[in-house]
Amino acid sequence: MFVQLRNHPGVIVSGLLISALLVWGFWPQPILVETATAKHAPLTITIEEEGRTRIIDHYTIAAPVNGITCLQHLKVGDTVEQGQTLLSITPLASQVLDPRSRALAQTQVFVAESALQVAIEQARATAVSAQLANKELKRYQPLLEKGLISQGVFDTAQTQAQRLSATKRSTDFAVEVARHELESAKMTVEYSDTQAADQPVERVSVRSPINGQILKVARSCEGPVSTGEALLEVGDPRSLEIEVDVLSADAVKIKRGMKVFLNRWGGSHALEGRVRVIEPVGFTKTSALGVEEQRVLIISDFTSPAEQWQRLGDGYRVEASFVLWHEEDVLQVPASSLFRYNNGWALFVIEGDHAKRRKVTIGQRNGLQAQIIQGISAGELIVNHPSEAVEDNISIEQRVE
């Protein structure tokens, strides 16, 4: 048999070639993998949600009497000043008040006068508190520069001063509103008597309680109105806050005074703010997928200079990022390189041309990166997006981009 094969060397060569091809075909081939490097870098954990701006104080201008309004010339966006006449109303012929009605009307005047005094005292108390908070903030500034207090203490004092300043503006507006309510109560008594036929009809002027802009015009044509009917809405666009609704499970992680970054608002850079209020009452909202979610409103104030966000108005869209945790120097790897192993976490470290499985202890995660507390060192090469084919001590080949 061997002698016959020696006479046919082509058969021998073909057999050897086929054997070599079979061995080569069934020989385990290195698995092509994507790699990443463990490195030190800043890591931030945030909660991101869509929100909108809103003016802190909206004032609805209502008709103080039954009557006929004049043609409305004010438009949305027009600037108004405190005390400016917004429109006038020709009142209907007033009815003569009976003794009981007149006594009630006069009582309303006394009530409005008392409410004005309450508003004035509240404004004084708020002004004193705001003045004290600003003095305390000024005292903290040199202490912070000398390192005698922490940044957190200074940020809390700064937030308190800004909150009290906003409250002071609100109470000042409340005083003006109380004055106009007193005027309204007096008008009820003043215009309750019948007028002589030859006496000219007096028009009731409706004035703006604040410096601001027209936000809404309920009706612009001339026509009859009833007492309490909304005619205009005014507000001060310089006093803005941010309203963001988040999942209730995320709301419990957010704290007052927490920093928030506002992106995609139309400017070239992110704005900064600070959480002022976490509303204690949640509400149900249906998501785009039709799932009912419990959500909570988070109210924040701007801390960026006012000139940077004055182009924003009421109801403008922003994307808010609440900073839960941040460190500048963190050993981290892509979160996609981790997988569950023996009730813990593990990844594949590249040693030579083999992948070695190694258990690690992780810390904070933000969805893209994960903090490594124990298990690997900076600079080590790891397998990113390991497939089911990757196993411990398997031969691999790095994918070249």
Wavefront OBJ file of the C-alpha trace (Angstrom):
o trace
v 0.000 0.000 0.000
v 2.765 2.403 0.954
v 4.678 1.465 -2.201
v 1.594 2.245 -4.286
v 1.246 5.677 -2.618
v 4.905 6.378 -3.270
v 4.176 5.897 -6.919
v 1.403 8.563 -6.630
v 2.906 11.574 -4.782
v -0.007 13.801 -5.842
v -2.372 11.777 -3.652
v -0.075 12.262 -0.660
v 0.183 15.987 -1.260
v -3.604 16.296 -1.657
v -4.230 14.355 1.548
v -1.823 16.476 3.525
v -3.361 19.644 2.102
v -6.891 18.510 2.988
v -5.769 17.586 6.505
v -4.123 20.967 6.961
v -7.257 22.763 5.780
v -9.434 20.749 8.164
v -7.148 21.532 11.093
v -7.054 25.207 10.145
v -10.824 25.333 9.719
v -11.625 23.791 13.106
v -8.836 25.558 15.001
v -10.316 28.099 17.512
v -10.082 31.601 16.054
v -9.515 34.701 18.204
v -12.721 36.623 18.951
v -12.836 40.173 17.633
v -13.638 42.577 20.521
v -13.975 46.294 21.147
v -11.690 47.674 23.848
v -11.660 50.564 26.326
v -9.236 51.839 28.951
v -9.845 52.365 32.660
v -8.990 55.986 33.416
v -9.312 58.792 35.938
v -11.734 61.535 34.884
v -14.525 63.711 36.295
v -17.816 61.901 36.926
v -21.219 63.540 37.432
v -24.480 61.875 38.413
v -27.525 63.857 37.285
v -31.281 63.627 36.879
v -32.354 65.142 33.572
v -35.903 66.253 32.824
v -37.624 68.764 30.597
v -39.051 71.864 32.260
v -40.238 75.378 31.536
v -39.799 78.877 32.854
v -42.606 80.784 34.512
v -43.081 84.266 35.897
v -43.174 84.128 39.690
v -46.165 86.444 40.126
v -49.046 86.587 37.636
v -51.676 89.273 38.170
v -55.095 88.919 36.600
v -56.761 92.286 36.050
v -60.486 91.830 36.580
v -63.403 94.183 36.089
v -64.136 95.998 39.395
v -67.709 96.886 38.367
v -70.394 95.861 35.929
v -70.220 98.060 32.859
v -69.056 98.567 29.316
v -65.344 98.350 28.517
v -63.662 100.537 25.971
v -61.834 99.250 22.904
v -58.649 97.554 24.107
v -55.476 98.894 22.486
v -52.931 97.019 24.607
v -51.318 93.936 23.068
v -49.418 90.992 24.520
v -45.841 92.070 25.224
v -46.600 95.767 25.752
v -44.724 97.298 28.682
v -46.799 98.855 31.464
v -45.874 100.846 34.536
v -47.280 100.700 38.024
v -50.354 102.895 38.263
v -50.754 103.187 34.481
v -54.355 103.156 33.254
v -54.811 99.929 31.301
v -58.446 100.462 30.336
v -61.569 102.200 31.525
v -65.074 100.943 32.200
v -68.271 102.880 31.898
v -70.250 101.534 34.825
v -73.861 100.599 34.588
v -76.307 102.762 36.419
v -75.725 101.987 40.045
v -78.549 100.796 42.188
v -79.362 102.538 45.429
v -78.108 100.390 48.243
v -80.492 99.474 50.984
v -79.235 99.971 54.561
v -78.111 96.354 54.886
v -76.204 96.375 51.565
v -74.572 99.706 52.360
v -73.435 98.404 55.762
v -71.945 95.349 54.059
v -70.153 97.518 51.481
v -68.691 99.730 54.203
v -67.593 96.617 56.098
v -65.735 95.464 52.976
v -63.882 98.789 53.004
v -62.796 98.164 56.619
v -61.734 94.615 55.691
v -59.695 95.904 52.730
v -58.035 98.527 54.932
v -57.062 95.830 57.441
v -55.770 93.592 54.647
v -53.636 96.485 53.399
v -52.127 96.962 56.860
v -51.402 93.219 57.091
v -49.691 93.315 53.688
v -47.632 96.356 54.690
v -46.453 94.713 57.938
v -45.598 91.508 56.084
v -43.612 93.517 53.549
v -41.707 95.247 56.374
v -40.919 91.925 58.064
v -39.749 90.412 54.785
v -37.592 93.461 54.020
v -35.865 93.134 57.410
v -35.248 89.412 56.843
v -33.892 90.047 53.328
v -31.592 92.788 54.667
v -30.281 90.454 57.377
v -29.699 87.640 54.843
v -27.740 89.964 52.544
v -25.582 91.163 55.452
v -24.916 87.567 56.472
v -23.966 86.685 52.880
v -21.496 89.595 52.806
v -19.951 88.378 56.088
v -19.600 84.845 54.675
v -17.760 85.985 51.518
v -14.389 86.764 53.216
v -14.760 83.689 55.447
v -15.165 81.503 52.347
v -12.093 83.044 50.710
v -10.079 82.275 53.868
v -11.402 78.720 54.015
v -13.091 79.181 57.386
v -16.470 77.955 56.084
v -17.429 75.356 53.488
v -18.825 76.072 50.038
v -22.058 74.393 51.089
v -22.605 76.855 53.953
v -21.963 79.781 51.606
v -24.320 78.362 48.935
v -27.049 77.917 51.550
v -26.675 81.534 52.669
v -26.705 82.704 49.053
v -29.871 80.709 48.320
v -31.523 82.125 51.458
v -30.677 85.675 50.407
v -32.048 85.130 46.894
v -35.205 83.485 48.230
v -35.892 86.332 50.657
v -35.232 88.913 47.924
v -37.825 87.192 45.730
v -40.235 87.012 48.683
v -39.702 90.719 49.341
v -40.644 91.566 45.741
v -43.719 89.379 46.064
v -44.829 91.048 49.325
v -44.257 94.481 47.769
v -46.546 93.464 44.933
v -49.057 92.166 47.505
v -49.137 95.611 49.139
v -49.969 97.215 45.806
v -52.658 94.628 45.151
v -54.152 95.288 48.616
v -54.227 99.025 47.878
v -56.115 98.425 44.649
v -58.510 96.094 46.440
v -59.155 98.863 48.958
v -59.837 101.271 46.098
v -62.224 98.717 44.616
v -64.088 98.402 47.916
v -64.347 102.198 48.209
v -65.684 102.409 44.661
v -68.545 100.111 45.589
v -69.682 102.625 48.210
v -68.813 105.733 46.190
v -70.662 104.722 43.033
v -73.704 103.226 44.742
v -75.862 106.362 44.515
v -77.994 107.304 41.544
v -76.646 110.116 39.400
v -78.556 113.034 38.016
v -79.553 112.816 34.403
v -77.551 115.902 33.477
v -74.449 114.770 35.399
v -71.694 113.365 33.154
v -71.055 109.640 33.479
v -67.785 108.947 35.258
v -65.575 106.190 33.870
v -63.786 103.752 36.158
v -60.069 103.438 35.390
v -58.345 100.070 35.784
v -54.645 100.496 36.572
v -51.638 98.224 36.558
v -50.535 97.075 40.050
v -46.892 96.515 38.987
v -44.194 97.394 36.480
v -44.183 94.637 33.892
v -45.625 93.490 30.605
v -48.971 92.351 29.254
v -49.041 88.545 29.271
v -52.597 87.893 28.137
v -55.517 89.866 26.730
v -58.811 88.150 27.505
v -60.875 90.467 25.316
v -59.895 93.350 23.061
v -63.239 94.582 21.760
v -65.717 96.921 23.393
v -68.551 95.268 25.235
v -70.295 94.564 28.540
v -68.398 92.957 31.404
v -69.376 91.599 34.789
v -67.692 92.254 38.104
v -64.748 89.875 38.530
v -64.470 89.021 34.833
v -60.821 88.639 33.736
v -59.720 91.299 31.270
v -55.900 91.284 31.259
v -52.989 89.424 32.781
v -49.745 91.199 33.660
v -46.443 90.073 35.117
v -42.784 90.987 35.442
v -40.611 88.866 33.068
v -37.538 89.849 35.083
v -38.762 87.620 37.916
v -38.522 84.125 36.452
v -38.294 80.674 38.012
v -37.959 77.177 36.555
v -40.675 74.562 36.916
v -39.644 70.927 36.298
v -41.765 67.850 36.929
v -39.762 64.722 37.804
v -40.655 61.182 38.803
v -41.503 60.904 42.487
v -38.741 58.279 42.848
v -36.237 60.899 41.593
v -37.759 63.743 43.616
v -36.743 62.095 46.894
v -33.096 62.271 45.742
v -33.258 66.021 45.100
v -32.614 68.428 47.973
v -33.195 72.129 48.495
v -30.172 74.177 47.489
v -29.013 71.533 44.985
v -27.341 72.892 41.854
v -29.171 72.565 38.523
v -27.878 73.223 34.991
v -30.270 74.435 32.286
v -29.439 73.373 28.744
v -31.005 73.697 25.288
v -32.812 76.918 26.164
v -31.589 78.708 23.036
v -28.348 80.204 24.306
v -24.792 79.148 23.542
v -23.993 78.069 27.109
v -25.752 76.384 30.018
v -27.434 78.468 32.700
v -27.148 77.675 36.391
v -29.840 77.556 39.034
v -30.531 76.251 42.500
v -33.483 74.246 43.824
v -35.800 76.351 45.999
v -38.937 74.249 46.501
v -39.753 70.551 46.234
v -43.528 70.488 46.251
v -44.915 68.025 48.836
v -47.839 66.950 46.630
v -47.441 64.724 43.582
v -49.734 64.297 40.604
v -50.447 61.626 38.002
v -49.243 62.172 34.444
v -49.551 59.848 31.444
v -46.307 59.397 29.524
v -45.967 59.265 25.739
v -46.102 55.455 25.996
v -49.417 55.591 27.815
v -47.978 54.729 31.246
v -49.317 56.559 34.280
v -46.509 58.095 36.348
v -46.443 59.864 39.689
v -44.545 63.105 39.278
v -43.535 66.028 41.514
v -42.877 69.678 40.670
v -39.411 71.060 41.456
v -39.106 74.863 41.530
v -35.663 76.414 41.019
v -34.251 79.939 40.880
v -31.666 81.276 38.442
v -28.216 81.877 39.915
v -26.607 82.933 36.614
v -26.368 86.697 36.065
v -29.712 88.141 35.016
v -28.359 89.543 31.756
v -27.667 85.980 30.574
v -31.279 84.784 30.829
v -33.356 87.947 30.359
v -34.177 86.792 26.799
v -36.289 84.027 28.328
v -39.968 84.613 28.941
v -42.930 82.894 30.532
v -43.406 79.258 29.473
v -40.067 78.834 27.634
v -38.713 75.278 27.355
v -35.474 74.234 29.101
v -33.749 70.957 29.894
v -32.805 70.748 33.564
v -29.968 68.593 34.917
v -30.000 68.213 38.712
v -26.501 67.397 40.014
v -26.812 64.582 42.578
v -23.104 63.755 42.845
v -19.851 65.008 41.324
v -16.155 64.193 41.709
v -13.265 65.528 39.638
v -10.917 62.513 39.869
v -12.710 59.179 39.592
v -11.413 55.838 38.285
v -14.071 54.806 35.778
v -14.888 52.450 32.915
v -17.736 52.377 30.389
v -20.872 50.949 32.001
v -21.306 48.749 28.910
v -18.177 46.760 29.846
v -19.719 45.486 33.114
v -21.851 42.375 33.584
v -23.355 40.505 36.519
v -21.290 37.640 37.946
v -21.810 35.675 41.199
v -24.120 38.293 42.741
v -21.630 41.006 41.905
v -20.046 42.779 38.966
v -17.211 41.738 36.693
v -15.478 42.677 33.447
v -12.881 41.212 31.091
v -9.330 42.569 31.345
v -7.064 42.077 28.329
v -3.783 40.370 29.234
v -1.685 39.753 26.178
v -4.034 38.235 23.599
v -6.446 36.704 26.133
v -9.446 38.033 28.045
v -9.337 37.457 31.796
v -12.529 37.774 33.831
v -12.078 39.882 36.942
v -14.545 40.791 39.691
v -14.793 44.484 40.516
v -16.531 46.694 43.071
v -18.404 49.627 41.547
v -19.654 52.891 43.044
v -21.599 55.621 41.291
v -23.042 55.176 37.786
v -24.576 57.659 35.359
v -25.675 55.304 32.593
v -22.548 55.785 30.457
v -19.701 55.514 32.969
v -19.274 53.582 36.208
v -16.964 54.305 39.134
v -14.530 51.488 39.995
v -13.697 51.235 43.677
v -11.731 47.984 43.629
v -10.619 45.402 41.068
v -8.599 47.148 38.359
v -6.096 49.965 37.991
v -5.945 53.001 35.749
v -4.529 52.280 32.295
v -5.653 48.652 32.102
v -7.274 47.596 28.832
v -10.749 46.045 29.100
v -13.326 44.523 26.756
v -16.189 46.875 25.969
v -19.600 45.419 25.037
v -18.540 41.797 25.684
v -20.686 39.293 23.766
v -21.765 35.854 24.970
v -18.854 34.354 23.028
v -16.315 36.055 25.290
v -15.319 33.803 28.181
v -12.581 33.675 30.763
v -9.088 33.098 29.288
v -10.382 33.060 25.698
v -8.197 34.233 22.827
v -9.191 37.624 21.491
v -8.216 40.123 18.844
v -8.699 43.855 19.269
v -10.918 45.585 16.722
v -9.093 48.386 14.939
v -11.244 51.453 14.235
l 1 2 3 4 5 6 7 8 9 10 11 12 13 14 15 16 17 18 19 20 21 22 23 24 25 26 27 28 29 30 31 32 33 34 35 36 37 38 39 40 41 42 43 44 45 46 47 48 49 50 51 52 53 54 55 56 57 58 59 60 61 62 63 64 65 66 67 68 69 70 71 72 73 74 75 76 77 78 79 80 81 82 83 84 85 86 87 88 89 90 91 92 93 94 95 96 97 98 99 100 101 102 103 104 105 106 107 108 109 110 111 112 113 114 115 116 117 118 119 120 121 122 123 124 125 126 127 128 129 130 131 132 133 134 135 136 137 138 139 140 141 142 143 144 145 146 147 148 149 150 151 152 153 154 155 156 157 158 159 160 161 162 163 164 165 166 167 168 169 170 171 172 173 174 175 176 177 178 179 180 181 182 183 184 185 186 187 188 189 190 191 192 193 194 195 196 197 198 199 200 201 202 203 204 205 206 207 208 209 210 211 212 213 214 215 216 217 218 219 220 221 222 223 224 225 226 227 228 229 230 231 232 233 234 235 236 237 238 239 240 241 242 243 244 245 246 247 248 249 250 251 252 253 254 255 256 257 258 259 260 261 262 263 264 265 266 267 268 269 270 271 272 273 274 275 276 277 278 279 280 281 282 283 284 285 286 287 288 289 290 291 292 293 294 295 296 297 298 299 300 301 302 303 304 305 306 307 308 309 310 311 312 313 314 315 316 317 318 319 320 321 322 323 324 325 326 327 328 329 330 331 332 333 334 335 336 337 338 339 340 341 342 343 344 345 346 347 348 349 350 351 352 353 354 355 356 357 358 359 360 361 362 363 364 365 366 367 368 369 370 371 372 373 374 375 376 377 378 379 380 381 382 383 384 385 386 387 388 389 390 391 392 393 394 395 396 397 398 399 400 401
